[in-house]
Amino acid sequence: MKRLLGALGLLLAAATGAAHAADVIRIGGKPFTEQRILTAITAQYLQSKGYEVKVTNGLGSTLARSAQQSGQLDLVWEYTGSSLIVYNKIKDKLDAQQSLAKVRELDGKKGLVWPKPAPFNNTYALAMPEEQAEQLGVRTLSDLARVMKEQGAKKTHLFAMDPEFAGRPDGLGPMSELYGLHFTRDDVRQMDAGLVYTALKNRQVFVGLVYTTDGRLKDFKLRVLEDDKHFFPFYNAAPVLRADALQKHPELKTLFEPISDLLDDKTMQALNAQVDIEQEPPQRVAQKFLREHGLLGDKAKPVEEQPAQEEN
């Protein structure tokens, strides 16, 4: 009887593994360090549980959302602020819990399910070199607006930002209007998000757009300016899933909670720093994180990434 039960257990385990492998979990990621780390953590964790995965990195926000809604992707680590403002055009000022409730409601109608989010808040912010900010007495965005007005046209105020921010509904235009910031077309420097930090460090620009969980903020001695009028929404991230993927694998709804619970601001910033400052590959950073917390089994293996398509 013991042998029969043992054999039956092996057959069930094999069947479960085969069922997982038959349905590849397709993971999409956006074109910055944090997303590459999150997709690597997710892919390796799923593999350790016996799933087959395919990762496509380097997708712009709208392309990633479009691919997920059309059924080309099953899972994307999405941010509550992006869903609210970019995809659902919500302009109301909501706190973190209200934001989550709203995106669950609105995205649920589109066949997308929000599991429990991670506690880290990777919102936008403006930053200056610490020494420069101290000299000018700038600690808030209102301070920045005051100093720019005092300096007037005699001072060039170059503003470095990623291309997406320039046209976002939670981006340059509405932010400038709220705070009375007057950047001319010649002031704006659009560049890769990672180059913004280098430009700030080298004093090539006056102010730059940053992400609050970026590991370079501390290392490059940058001061994050307080959003004292609360313009930027909360950007808590969660592994958003297609509803039909959950129908096949309902366990995915709570499977990532052990990971999400660990990812607070300090932890996410440290993981980002390992890639951007210490030059560790995202795959290795992900593996070390999972092993450190006992979340990676023996089945994990390198994940093959698929090239992203160009976003129009």
N, C-alpha and C positions, 0 to 999 in steps of 0.2 A: 504494500500500500504506500509506504514512504517513497519507494522508487517511482511508483505511478504518479504520485503527487508532484515529485520533483520533476519528472518528465513533462507533466502538464504545465508546471510553472515555467519551464524553459520554452515550451511551445507558445505560451501566452506572451512571454517577454519578446520572443522572436516576432510574433504577429504584431505586437504593439510597435516594435521598431520598424517593421515593414510598412505599417500603416503610416507612421510618421514620415518615412522616406518617400512614400508614394506621393505625398503632398509637400512640395518644396515651400518653405516659408520665405517669401521674397521681401527683403528688407531694403528700404530706401534711406539715404542720408544726404544732408545738405553740405555745401562746400566750405566747411570750416572745422577747425580742430575738434571742438567739443562733439560735433556730430559724428566725426570719424571714430572717436573714442566710444561713443554710445552705441554705434552700429557694430563695432568690433566686440564690445562687451556682450551685446545681445546675441550676435551670431555665435560666438564661442560658448555662451551659456546654453543656447538652444542645442548646439551640437553635442554638448556634454549630456543633454537629456535625450539624445537619440534622434533629433530632427535633422533633416537636410535643409540647408539654407542657401540662399543666393543674395549677395549684397550689391547694390548699385549706389555708389557714392557720388558726390559732386553735383547734386540736383538743386536747382534754385527752388525757393519756397513754393511758387505757384506751379512749377513743373512737378514737384513731389506730390503736392495735393492733387493735381489733375491725374497723375499716374495712379494714385491710390484710389481715387473715386472711380476711375475707369476700370479698375480691377487688375492693373499691372503690378501693383505693390500690395503686400498684405500688412506691413508694419512700418511705421515711420515715427521716430521720436519727435513729437510735435510740441509746440509751445502754446500755452493758453492765449497769450497776447496775439500771436500770429493768427490763430483761428478766429479770435474775436474780431480783430480789426481788418486784417488782410482778406480773409476768406468770407467772413460773415458781415462785414461792414458795420459792426456795432461801435458806436461812439460813446456810449455811456461809460462813466467812470465806475469801475467795479473793483471790489477787493478780491483777494485770492480765491476765497470760497465761492463768491458770487461768479467769478470768472469761470471757474471749473463747472459750476452748475449750468451756466449758460452755454458753454461749448458742448457739454454733454447733451443738452437739449437740441441745439441746432445741428451739430454734426451727427447726432443720432438719426435725424431725419434723412441724412445722406448716406446712411449705412456704415458709419464710422463710430467706433466705441472707444471711450476714454477710460482706461483702467486708473488705478490709484497713481497720482503723479509723484515725482520726486520732490523733496522739499526745496531744492535749490531754485533760485530765481535769477535766470540769466537775462535780465532786462537790458535795454540800451542805456547808455550814459555818455556824457561828455567828460573828457579828461584833459588835463594839462600837465606838463612837467611840474613836479612838486615845488621845486625852487622858484620857478616862474610864478606859479599860483600864489605862493607865499609872498613874494615881492609885490604882487598886484592886489593882494588881499581878496583873492577869489576863492570862495568855498562853495558857492551855490550857483545855479544857472542865473538867478537874478543878479548876483554879483557880477557875473560875466557880462550880462547885458548892460549893467551900469558902467563897467570899465570900458567896454567897446564904445558906448555913447560918449564918455569923457574923452577918449582918445580920438574919436572921430576919424575923418578921412586921412589924417596925418599918419595913421598906423595901419599897416596891412594885417588883416585878420584871416589868414588862411585856415580853412576848415577841412580836414581830411575825413573822408567817410567812404564806406563801401557803396557801390553803385545802386544797390537796392534801396538804401535809406533815402536817397534823393527823391524817389517817387512814391514812397510808402505813405498810406494815410495816417500812420503814426510816425511820420518821418520829418524831414527838414522843414517843409512849408508850415504845417500846423504847429510844430514846436517853436519855430521862429516867431510866428504870430502871437502865440501865448506869452512868450517871454520878451517880445520886443527886440529880438535879435535881428540885426540887419546885415546879412551876408550878401554881397554882390555875386554875380555869376563868376567873376574873376576870382573871388575868394574861395570858391568851392573846388576842392581837389578830390575827384573820385578815384579810388584805387582799391586793390584787393584788401580785404579786411585786415589781414596780417601785416600789411605794409603800413597801416595807420600807426601801429605801435612803434615801428622803427622811425617813422617820420616824427612822431612826438619825442621819442628818446633823443633824436639828433637835432631837435629844435628847428626842424624844417617847416613846421606848421605851428599856428597859434593854439589851436584846439583840435581835438579829434574825437570821433565817435568810437566808443569801446563797448565791450560786453562785460558785465559785472562779475562774471565767473572766470574771466581770462587770467591765465597764470602770469602774464607779462606785466600786469599792473604793478605788482609789488616789486618785481625784479628790475623794471625799468624806471622805478621811482616816479610813478604817475599819480596825480591826485584826481580821484573821481569826484566830480562836482555834484552836489546834492540837487536832486530834482525837487526843489522846494515848493513847486506848484503842482506836483504829482501828475506830470504830463504822461510819462511812460507807464504802460499797463504792466501787470504781473506777467512774467514769462516762466511759469512753472512747466516743466517738461514731463511728458508721459509717453509710453510706447503705444501709440494709437493704432488700433487694429480694425481691419475690415470685418463687418458683422458676419459675412459668409465664411471667413477664416475661423471665426469663433464658433460657428455652427459645426465645423469639422473638428475643431480642437478647443472645446470650451475651457479646458484647463489653462489656456493662454491668458485668460482674464486675470488670474491671480498669480501666474507663474513668475512674473517679473517683480513682485512686491519685495522679495529679499534684496534685490538690486536697488530698486527705487528708494527704499528706506535708508540706504547707506549714502545716497548722493545728496548731501547738503552743500551749501555754498563753499565751505572750506575744502571739502573733499573734491568737488568738481574743479575748483580752482587749482588744487594740487595736481590732479590728473592732467589738466590742460598744460600746466607748467612742465610736466615731464616730457611732453611732446614739443612744445614751443621753445622752452629754455634748455632742457637737457637733451633735446634732439632724439628722444626715444620714439620708435615707430608706434603708432596707435595700437597695432595688434599686440605688441609686447606689453604696453601699458595696460591694456585690457586684460591680458592673461595674468599679469602680476596682481592686479586688483581682485580678480575672481579667485585666484589661488589663496591670496592673503585672507580672504573671508570664507574660505572653504566652499566656494560655489562652482568649482570647476572639476569635473570628473575626468576619467581616463579617455573618454570618447572624443574629447575636443581635438580639433586639427585646424590647420590654417584654412581660412575661408577665401575662396576666389571671388574677387570683386569684379563686377561688370562695369564697363565704362558708361558714364552718364551721357545722355543726349544733350545737344545744345538747346538752350532755352531761348525762344524768340522774344 
